[in-house]
Amino acid sequence: MSLEVKIPPMGESITSGVLAKWHVADGDVVKKDQVLFELETDKITSEGTAEAAGKISLKVAAGTEVKIGAVVAVIDTAATAGAAPAPASPQPQLSTSTGAASASPAVRRLAAETGIDPASVAGSGKAGRVTKGDMLSAAESGKKPDSPSSPVAKPTMPSAEVAKATSPSVASAKEGASERQTRRKMTPLRARIAQRLVQAKQTTAMLTTFNEADMSGIMGLRAKYQDDFVKKHGVKLGFMSFFVKAVVNALKEVPAINAQIDGDSIIENHYFDIGVAVSTDKGLIVPVIRDCDRKSLADIEKDIADAAKRARDGKITLPDLEGGVFTITNGGVFGSLLATPIINSPQSAILGMHAIKERPVALNGQVVIRPMMYLALSYDHRLVDGKESVTFLVKVKDALEDPTRLVLGV
């Protein structure tokens, strides 16, 4: 029995994606629920798994854009008897016996254009796989087929065109690789991030106001109760839960921040779903922590840790990213001292955290050293006035400098 492997639905707004990577090779015997591929869309990166065990036949090469519902592989569920799962590899390995037939589309195209048999080229890819770069290097060095009986078709284009297509300068521009530069196509997620950032800059009257907070109180609480907190809740007490609680407290005091513009209307939100920016190797993702006004510091820390892990593992879902009313981004983990964050539309504001640095400050007429953090609030001035933005940021500052307020809810 043959079972088709299809691109699953991701949500109404997602119609296609790029099959970024295969975790199995053509002809592998796969297990039920085994991860088969990674799919990158303009919003999330997700994994496709096998619905049944069997021998898999790949129908689409990695890097191909595919529509939702497209068939990308077929699993022969009858071909499992006595077979063991083969080691995963991104693409089928080339060998002299397979020739160009099992090569990637790019390798087959270059083989047709240059007359070079992929089986005669030393592969630098995983498990000896012949890559586009290997074929280009062979073409640039003038490598020819080993024998007249080579199964690869001879080039049908004029020799001048072959030379042009395989010259180092043209190949570098076409394939995106050279000694001085590397060119690669922007992923759908990165393209979407770029689009949203530009859109936010162009469609909002964005302004940023700054303040600073003395982090002594929170650092003292963490140092005093960290071990007991971990023993009881199984998660570390970080800074982010304090920031989430401080933001919720400030949103209640300044409800104009907890609103957004929709055409010529203002939508006021009466809930507190806070987005927390998470950096992944594919870009910045903002999972939303729900009902933060009803959760303890421990609950928020657990939710953040879980969301961050799923985001970095490519297992975040579209609903996880939707519905936030406010966003917090922490550039301080990378050493940022001060920055102006860009609003996460359609929200009206975003709070930027930064690195904690010991600095001399005036306190009761004395110069003392305190662990200080700069705070940055970017907001849409069409909706939020200067007084409201400053008041909001001061409320956040006060809550951070006296964390007892967050515990007592005052």
C-alpha positions in Angstrom: 0.0 0.0 0.0 1.3 3.5 -0.9 0.7 6.4 1.4 1.2 10.0 0.1 3.2 12.4 2.2 1.5 15.8 1.8 2.3 19.3 3.1 -0.2 19.8 6.0 -2.4 22.9 6.4 -0.8 25.7 8.5 -3.7 28.1 8.8 -5.8 30.1 6.4 -3.2 32.8 5.8 -0.5 30.3 4.7 -0.8 28.8 1.2 2.8 27.7 0.5 6.2 27.3 1.9 9.7 26.1 1.1 10.7 22.5 1.8 13.9 23.5 3.5 15.4 20.2 4.5 14.8 16.4 4.2 15.7 14.4 7.4 15.6 11.2 5.4 17.0 9.9 2.1 15.3 8.5 -0.9 14.7 4.8 -0.3 15.0 4.9 3.5 12.8 2.8 5.7 11.1 5.2 8.1 9.2 4.7 11.3 5.7 6.0 12.1 5.9 9.6 13.5 9.5 10.0 12.4 10.4 13.5 11.4 10.7 13.6 7.6 11.2 17.2 6.6 11.3 20.9 7.6 8.9 23.4 6.0 9.6 27.1 6.2 6.7 29.5 5.7 6.5 33.3 6.0 5.4 32.9 9.6 6.8 29.7 11.1 9.1 26.7 10.5 7.4 23.3 11.1 8.2 19.7 10.8 6.5 17.0 8.8 6.3 13.4 10.2 5.5 10.0 8.8 1.9 8.8 9.3 3.0 5.2 8.9 6.1 3.1 8.6 7.5 2.0 5.3 10.0 2.7 2.5 10.0 6.3 1.4 10.3 7.7 -2.1 11.1 11.5 -2.3 9.2 13.4 -5.0 10.5 17.0 -4.3 14.0 18.2 -3.8 15.0 20.3 -0.8 14.8 24.0 -1.4 11.6 23.7 -3.5 8.6 25.9 -2.9 5.5 23.7 -2.4 1.8 24.4 -2.0 -0.2 23.3 1.0 -1.5 19.9 0.2 1.2 19.1 -2.3 2.5 15.5 -2.4 6.3 15.6 -1.6 6.9 11.9 -1.0 5.3 8.4 -1.0 5.7 5.7 1.6 5.4 2.1 0.6 3.9 0.6 3.8 4.4 -3.0 2.6 8.2 -2.6 2.4 9.0 -2.8 6.1 9.5 -6.5 6.7 13.0 -7.3 7.8 14.2 -3.8 7.0 15.8 -1.4 9.5 15.7 2.3 9.3 18.5 3.8 7.3 20.6 6.7 8.6 19.1 10.0 7.9 20.7 12.3 5.3 19.4 15.4 3.6 19.6 14.0 0.0 20.2 10.6 -1.7 23.9 9.8 -2.0 25.4 9.7 -5.5 27.4 6.7 -6.7 28.8 5.4 -10.0 25.9 3.0 -10.2 23.2 5.6 -9.7 24.8 8.3 -11.9 23.0 11.5 -12.4 19.5 10.0 -12.0 19.5 10.4 -8.2 21.3 13.8 -8.2 19.6 17.0 -7.1 18.0 19.1 -9.9 20.8 21.6 -9.7 23.4 18.9 -10.2 21.5 17.3 -13.1 21.2 20.7 -14.8 24.9 21.4 -14.5 25.7 17.9 -15.7 23.5 18.5 -18.8 25.1 21.9 -19.4 28.8 20.9 -18.9 28.8 17.3 -20.0 30.4 16.3 -16.6 29.3 13.0 -15.1 28.4 13.6 -11.4 29.7 10.1 -10.6 33.2 11.2 -11.7 33.2 14.2 -9.3 34.4 13.9 -5.7 31.5 14.9 -3.5 32.1 17.2 -0.6 28.6 16.9 0.8 27.4 14.7 3.6 28.2 11.0 3.0 30.0 12.0 -0.2 27.1 13.7 -1.9 27.9 15.7 -4.9 26.8 19.3 -4.5 26.3 22.3 -6.9 29.6 23.7 -5.7 31.4 20.4 -6.6 30.0 20.6 -10.1 30.9 24.2 -10.5 34.4 23.6 -9.3 34.7 20.7 -11.7 33.4 22.9 -14.6 35.8 25.7 -13.7 38.8 23.4 -13.7 37.9 22.0 -17.1 37.0 18.5 -15.9 35.5 16.3 -18.7 33.6 13.0 -18.7 35.8 10.0 -18.0 34.7 8.1 -21.1 32.7 8.5 -24.3 30.1 6.1 -22.9 29.2 8.5 -20.1 25.4 8.4 -19.6 25.2 12.2 -19.1 23.8 14.1 -22.1 26.2 16.3 -24.0 25.6 20.1 -23.9 23.3 21.2 -26.6 23.9 24.9 -26.1 26.7 26.7 -28.1 30.2 26.3 -26.7 30.3 30.1 -26.0 27.1 29.8 -23.9 28.6 26.9 -22.0 31.7 28.9 -21.3 29.6 31.8 -20.2 27.4 29.7 -17.9 30.4 28.0 -16.2 32.8 30.9 -16.0 33.8 31.7 -12.4 32.3 35.2 -12.3 28.9 34.1 -13.8 28.8 30.9 -11.7 29.5 32.9 -8.6 26.6 35.3 -9.3 24.3 32.5 -10.4 24.9 30.0 -7.6 25.7 32.5 -4.9 29.2 31.3 -3.9 32.7 32.8 -4.4 35.8 33.3 -2.3 34.7 36.9 -1.4 30.9 36.6 -1.2 28.1 34.1 -0.6 24.6 34.7 -2.0 21.6 32.8 -0.8 17.9 33.4 -1.2 16.0 35.0 1.6 13.9 32.4 3.5 10.2 33.0 3.6 10.4 33.7 7.4 13.2 36.3 7.0 11.3 37.9 4.0 8.2 38.2 6.2 10.1 39.7 9.1 11.7 42.2 6.7 8.2 43.1 5.3 6.6 43.5 8.7 9.4 45.7 10.0 9.3 48.0 7.0 5.5 48.1 7.2 5.7 49.1 10.9 8.1 51.9 10.1 6.0 53.2 7.2 2.5 52.9 8.7 3.0 54.1 12.3 4.0 57.4 13.8 6.7 55.6 15.9 8.4 57.4 18.7 10.6 56.0 21.5 11.0 57.2 25.1 13.7 56.1 27.5 14.2 55.5 31.2 16.4 53.4 33.5 15.7 51.0 36.3 17.8 50.0 39.3 17.8 46.2 39.2 19.1 45.8 42.8 15.8 44.7 44.2 15.1 42.0 41.7 18.7 40.7 41.7 18.5 40.5 45.5 15.3 38.5 45.4 16.7 36.1 42.8 19.9 35.6 44.8 18.0 35.0 48.0 15.2 32.7 46.7 16.6 31.1 43.6 17.4 27.7 45.0 14.0 27.4 46.8 12.2 28.6 43.7 13.9 26.0 41.5 13.1 23.2 44.0 9.5 24.1 44.3 8.7 25.0 40.7 11.4 23.2 38.6 12.3 26.3 36.7 14.7 29.2 37.4 13.5 32.6 38.4 14.6 34.9 35.6 14.1 38.6 34.8 11.5 38.2 32.1 8.7 37.1 34.5 9.2 40.4 36.5 9.1 42.4 33.3 5.9 40.7 32.1 4.2 41.4 35.5 5.5 45.0 35.5 4.1 45.5 32.0 0.7 44.0 33.0 0.6 46.3 36.0 1.4 49.3 33.8 -1.1 48.3 31.1 -3.9 48.4 33.8 -2.8 51.8 34.8 -2.5 53.2 31.3 -5.1 51.4 29.1 -4.3 53.5 26.1 -1.2 51.3 25.6 -3.4 48.2 25.5 -5.2 49.3 22.4 -4.7 49.3 18.6 -5.8 51.1 15.5 -8.0 49.3 13.0 -8.8 51.6 10.1 -10.6 54.6 11.6 -11.5 52.7 14.8 -9.6 52.2 18.1 -9.8 48.7 19.6 -9.4 48.5 23.4 -8.2 45.2 24.7 -9.3 44.0 28.1 -6.9 41.0 28.4 -3.2 40.7 28.9 -1.6 38.3 26.4 2.1 39.4 26.2 4.4 38.6 23.4 8.0 37.7 24.3 10.5 37.9 21.5 12.7 34.8 21.0 15.8 34.7 18.8 16.2 31.6 16.7 18.6 30.6 14.0 15.9 31.5 11.4 15.0 34.8 12.8 13.1 36.5 15.6 9.8 34.9 16.7 7.3 36.3 19.2 5.3 33.6 20.9 2.5 34.9 23.1 2.1 34.2 26.8 -1.7 34.1 27.6 -3.5 35.7 30.5 -0.4 37.0 32.2 -2.5 38.9 34.7 -3.8 35.6 36.2 -0.5 33.8 36.3 2.2 33.6 39.0 5.9 34.4 38.3 6.5 30.6 38.2 3.8 30.0 35.7 5.1 32.8 33.4 8.7 31.4 33.6 7.5 28.0 32.7 5.4 29.3 29.7 8.3 31.4 28.5 10.8 28.5 28.7 8.4 26.1 26.9 7.6 28.7 24.1 11.3 29.5 23.6 12.2 25.8 23.3 9.5 25.1 20.8 10.4 28.1 18.8 14.1 27.1 18.6 13.1 23.5 17.8 10.8 24.6 15.0 7.7 23.3 16.7 5.9 26.6 17.4 2.5 26.8 15.8 0.7 29.7 14.2 -1.8 30.1 17.1 1.1 30.5 19.4 2.1 33.7 17.6 -1.3 35.4 17.4 -3.3 37.7 19.6 -0.7 39.5 21.6 -1.5 43.0 22.9 2.1 44.0 23.8 5.6 42.8 23.1 8.8 42.6 25.2 12.1 42.2 23.6 15.4 41.6 25.5 18.5 42.7 23.6 20.4 42.7 26.8 21.1 39.0 26.5 23.3 39.8 23.5 25.0 42.7 25.3 22.9 45.6 23.9 23.2 48.7 26.0 20.5 50.8 24.3 18.3 50.4 21.2 14.9 51.5 19.8 12.7 48.5 19.2 10.3 48.4 16.3 6.6 48.0 17.1 5.1 44.6 16.5 2.0 45.7 14.4 -0.9 45.9 15.0 0.1 46.5 18.6 0.6 50.1 19.8 3.8 49.7 21.8 6.9 47.5 22.5 9.3 47.5 25.5 13.0 46.9 25.0 15.1 45.5 27.8 18.9 46.0 27.8 22.1 44.8 29.5 22.5 45.4 33.2 25.6 47.4 33.9 27.0 48.7 37.1 27.0 52.5 36.9 27.5 55.4 39.4 24.2 57.0 40.3 23.1 59.7 42.7 21.2 58.3 45.7 20.2 60.5 48.7 23.0 62.9 47.9 25.6 60.2 47.6 27.2 58.7 44.5 26.8 54.9 44.6 27.3 52.0 42.3 24.1 50.2 41.2 23.2 47.6 38.5 21.3 49.7 36.1 19.3 48.8 33.0 18.1 51.2 30.2 14.4 50.8 29.2 13.1 51.8 25.8 9.4 52.1 25.0 8.5 52.5 21.3 4.9 53.5 20.7 2.5 54.6 18.0 2.1 58.3 18.5 -1.2 58.3 16.5 -2.8 56.5 19.4 -0.5 57.1 22.4 0.3 60.6 23.7 3.6 61.5 25.2 2.1 61.8 28.7 0.7 58.3 28.5 3.9 56.7 27.2 6.1 58.4 29.9 3.6 57.4 32.6 3.6 53.8 31.4 7.4 53.6 31.4 7.6 55.1 34.9 5.1 52.5 36.1 7.3 49.8 34.7 10.3 51.3 36.3 8.7 51.6 39.7 7.5 48.0 39.7 11.0 46.8 38.8 12.7 48.8 41.4 10.3 47.7 44.1 9.4 44.1 43.1 7.3 43.7 46.2 4.7 45.7 44.4 4.4 42.8 41.9 4.0 40.2 44.6 1.4 42.3 46.5 -0.4 43.5 43.3 -0.1 47.2 44.3 
